[in-house]
Amino acid sequence: MLQQRMLKHSRFTLLGHSGPAQDFTLGRWRLPLELLLGLVLILILLAPLIALVTSSVVPALGVPLTFTNLSFSAYQEMLGRQGVTLRAFSNSLMLAGGAALLLMLLATLLVYLMQSLPQRTRSALTSMIEIPYALPGVVLAIAVFCCLQDPYPS
């Protein structure tokens, strides 16, 4: 609310060139640069996945991956012998889908209601909506952790 109050009485001006944006062309370097950036993006996305799959097909952590110790026993155990895997997957899918649907409905309702509210109430709601962006998740997690800790350990 303090931020909204301070911003309400300030004046902002747009600095910089008011004409069209100045773009530049890469010329003959465009395709090699796009390929390089695409390769970097693929590596960033695939490297963690490859590491996870590699560690899942060895019998224990720290064992190097070779054809002699390649084992799919973890997958056989998880998919074949344990019935809880399918239930856990369906529960996760149901909870994630339900949460997404609920949040979509609440956000739609909130936007619809905010259009009919007075400016002061709308500003207060906007400030509350912006709190998660202003308060980093790590700080919130530390606060929750500190509140959950037993202040008088035995």
C-alpha positions as CSV (number, residue, x, y, z in Angstrom):
1,M,0.0,0.0,0.0
2,L,2.9,2.3,0.8
3,Q,4.3,1.6,-2.7
4,Q,0.9,2.4,-4.3
5,R,0.6,5.6,-2.3
6,M,4.1,6.8,-3.2
7,L,3.7,6.0,-6.9
8,K,0.3,7.7,-7.1
9,H,1.8,11.2,-6.6
10,S,4.9,10.7,-8.8
11,R,5.4,11.6,-12.4
12,F,7.1,9.3,-14.8
13,T,8.6,10.3,-18.1
14,L,9.7,8.0,-20.9
15,L,13.4,8.5,-21.5
16,G,15.2,7.6,-24.7
17,H,14.6,7.8,-28.4
18,S,10.9,8.1,-29.2
19,G,11.2,6.8,-32.8
20,P,11.1,3.3,-34.0
21,A,13.5,0.8,-32.4
22,Q,16.8,0.6,-34.0
23,D,17.4,-3.0,-35.1
24,F,20.5,-4.5,-36.5
25,T,21.0,-7.3,-38.9
26,L,23.5,-10.1,-38.3
27,G,23.9,-10.7,-42.0
28,R,25.7,-13.9,-42.8
29,W,26.3,-14.6,-39.1
30,R,22.5,-15.1,-38.4
31,L,22.3,-18.8,-39.1
32,P,25.5,-19.8,-37.3
33,L,24.5,-17.8,-34.3
34,E,21.0,-19.2,-34.3
35,L,22.4,-22.8,-34.5
36,L,24.9,-22.1,-31.7
37,L,22.2,-20.6,-29.4
38,G,19.9,-23.6,-30.3
39,L,22.7,-26.0,-29.4
40,V,23.3,-24.2,-26.1
41,L,19.5,-24.4,-25.3
42,I,19.4,-28.1,-26.1
43,L,22.4,-28.8,-23.9
44,I,20.9,-26.8,-21.0
45,L,17.6,-28.7,-21.3
46,L,19.0,-32.2,-22.1
47,A,22.1,-32.4,-19.8
48,P,20.1,-32.7,-16.6
49,L,17.7,-35.2,-18.2
50,I,20.7,-37.3,-19.5
51,A,22.2,-37.2,-16.0
52,L,19.0,-38.4,-14.4
53,V,18.5,-41.3,-16.9
54,T,22.2,-42.3,-16.6
55,S,22.0,-42.5,-12.8
56,S,18.7,-44.5,-13.0
57,V,20.2,-47.3,-15.1
58,V,23.2,-48.1,-12.9
59,P,22.9,-50.4,-9.9
60,A,24.1,-47.8,-7.4
61,L,25.2,-44.2,-7.3
62,G,28.9,-43.7,-8.2
63,V,29.1,-46.8,-10.3
64,P,30.2,-45.9,-13.8
65,L,27.8,-46.6,-16.7
66,T,29.1,-49.5,-18.9
67,F,27.3,-52.2,-20.8
68,T,28.2,-54.8,-18.2
69,N,26.5,-53.0,-15.3
70,L,23.6,-51.5,-17.2
71,S,20.4,-52.4,-15.3
72,F,16.8,-51.6,-15.7
73,S,15.9,-53.3,-12.4
74,A,14.8,-50.0,-10.9
75,Y,12.3,-49.5,-13.7
76,Q,11.0,-53.1,-13.4
77,E,10.6,-52.6,-9.7
78,M,8.9,-49.3,-10.0
79,L,6.5,-50.1,-12.9
80,G,6.1,-53.9,-12.5
81,R,6.1,-54.8,-8.9
82,Q,4.9,-51.7,-7.1
83,G,1.2,-50.8,-7.5
84,V,1.6,-47.5,-5.9
85,T,3.4,-45.9,-8.8
86,L,0.3,-45.7,-11.0
87,R,-1.7,-44.4,-8.0
88,A,0.9,-41.8,-7.2
89,F,1.0,-40.7,-10.8
90,S,-2.8,-40.4,-11.0
91,N,-2.9,-38.6,-7.6
92,S,-0.3,-36.1,-8.8
93,L,-2.0,-35.5,-12.1
94,M,-5.4,-35.0,-10.3
95,L,-4.0,-32.6,-7.7
96,A,-2.0,-30.6,-10.3
97,G,-5.0,-30.4,-12.6
98,G,-7.4,-29.5,-9.8
99,A,-5.1,-26.8,-8.5
100,A,-4.6,-25.3,-12.0
101,L,-8.4,-25.3,-12.6
102,L,-9.2,-23.8,-9.2
103,L,-6.5,-21.1,-9.6
104,M,-7.8,-20.3,-13.1
105,L,-11.4,-20.0,-11.8
106,L,-10.3,-17.8,-8.9
107,A,-8.2,-15.6,-11.0
108,T,-11.0,-15.1,-13.6
109,L,-13.4,-14.3,-10.8
110,L,-11.0,-11.9,-9.2
111,V,-10.3,-10.0,-12.4
112,Y,-14.0,-9.8,-13.1
113,L,-14.7,-8.4,-9.6
114,M,-11.8,-6.0,-9.7
115,Q,-13.3,-4.2,-12.7
116,S,-16.3,-3.2,-10.6
117,L,-14.4,-2.1,-7.5
118,P,-13.5,1.5,-6.6
119,Q,-10.0,2.6,-7.4
120,R,-8.8,2.6,-3.8
121,T,-9.9,-1.0,-3.2
122,R,-8.5,-2.1,-6.6
123,S,-5.1,-0.6,-5.7
124,A,-5.1,-2.4,-2.3
125,L,-5.9,-5.7,-4.1
126,T,-3.3,-5.1,-6.7
127,S,-0.7,-4.6,-3.9
128,M,-1.7,-7.9,-2.3
129,I,-1.4,-9.7,-5.6
130,E,2.1,-8.3,-6.1
131,I,3.3,-9.6,-2.7
132,P,4.5,-12.9,-4.1
133,Y,6.7,-11.1,-6.6
134,A,8.1,-8.8,-4.0
135,L,8.8,-11.5,-1.4
136,P,11.2,-14.1,-2.7
137,G,10.2,-17.7,-2.1
138,V,13.5,-18.4,-0.2
139,V,12.7,-15.7,2.4
140,L,9.2,-17.1,2.8
141,A,10.5,-20.7,3.1
142,I,13.0,-19.6,5.8
143,A,10.1,-17.8,7.7
144,V,8.0,-20.9,7.5
145,F,10.9,-23.1,8.6
146,C,11.6,-20.8,11.6
147,C,8.0,-20.8,12.6
148,L,7.7,-24.6,12.4
149,Q,10.8,-25.2,14.5
150,D,10.3,-26.1,18.1
151,P,11.5,-23.1,20.1
152,Y,12.1,-25.2,23.2
153,P,14.0,-28.4,22.0
154,S,14.1,-31.1,24.6
